[in-house]
Amino acid sequence: MPIYEYHCENCDQTFECLVIGSAKPECTACNSKKVRKLMSACGFVSKGGGQTVRQAAGSSCGSCHASSCGGCKH
């Protein structure tokens, strides 16, 4: 089940929501249903030639396979 990021047009808050089936997301701050889905960052980088490398969010290291860059030696 995917977790999506939404922005509330009523109170201007951004929040994440686990979407199950056809459930309609609701703002976690004000309970409004006037929300729009945001584009999320991708969790992988294509290196061409069919090779895909998983990358930590916000990482600039192409060889990173960790969940954070705290211990990266590159």
C-alpha positions as CSV (number, residue, x, y, z in Angstrom):
1,M,0.0,0.0,0.0
2,P,1.6,3.3,-1.1
3,I,2.2,6.3,1.1
4,Y,1.5,9.5,-0.8
5,E,2.3,13.1,0.1
6,Y,-0.5,15.6,0.0
7,H,-1.0,19.4,0.5
8,C,-4.1,20.7,2.1
9,E,-5.7,23.7,0.3
10,N,-7.7,24.6,3.4
11,C,-4.9,25.1,6.0
12,D,-1.8,25.0,3.8
13,Q,-0.2,21.9,5.6
14,T,1.7,19.2,3.8
15,F,1.3,15.6,5.1
16,E,1.8,11.9,4.2
17,C,-1.1,9.5,4.0
18,L,-1.3,5.7,3.6
19,V,-3.9,5.1,0.9
20,I,-5.9,1.9,1.1
21,G,-8.1,1.0,-1.8
22,S,-10.3,3.9,-2.9
23,A,-10.1,5.8,0.4
24,K,-10.1,9.6,0.1
25,P,-7.2,11.3,2.0
26,E,-8.0,13.8,4.7
27,C,-5.8,16.5,6.1
28,T,-4.2,15.4,9.4
29,A,-4.3,19.0,10.8
30,C,-7.8,20.2,9.9
31,N,-9.6,17.1,8.6
32,S,-10.4,18.8,5.3
33,K,-10.8,16.7,2.2
34,K,-9.6,19.6,-0.1
35,V,-6.2,18.1,-0.6
36,R,-4.0,17.5,-3.7
37,K,-1.4,14.8,-4.2
38,L,2.2,16.0,-4.6
39,M,4.9,14.6,-6.7
40,S,7.3,12.6,-4.6
41,A,11.1,12.1,-5.0
42,C,12.0,8.9,-6.8
43,G,13.9,6.2,-4.8
44,F,16.2,5.1,-7.6
45,V,18.5,6.4,-10.4
46,S,18.7,4.9,-13.8
47,K,22.3,4.5,-15.0
48,G,21.4,3.6,-18.6
49,G,21.7,0.2,-20.2
50,G,19.1,-1.3,-18.0
51,Q,21.1,-0.8,-14.8
52,T,19.2,0.7,-11.9
53,V,20.9,1.9,-8.6
54,R,18.9,2.4,-5.5
55,Q,19.8,5.7,-3.8
56,A,19.2,7.2,-0.4
57,A,16.8,10.2,-0.6
58,G,18.8,13.4,-1.0
59,S,22.0,11.5,-1.8
60,S,24.3,12.7,-4.6
61,C,26.5,9.5,-4.5
62,G,25.6,7.2,-7.3
63,S,27.0,4.1,-5.5
64,C,24.9,4.7,-2.3
65,H,22.8,1.8,-1.1
66,A,22.2,3.0,2.4
67,S,19.1,4.5,3.9
68,S,21.2,7.6,4.8
69,C,24.5,9.2,3.8
70,G,25.9,9.3,7.4
71,G,28.4,6.5,6.9
72,C,29.2,7.1,3.2
73,K,32.9,7.0,2.4
74,H,32.6,8.3,-1.1
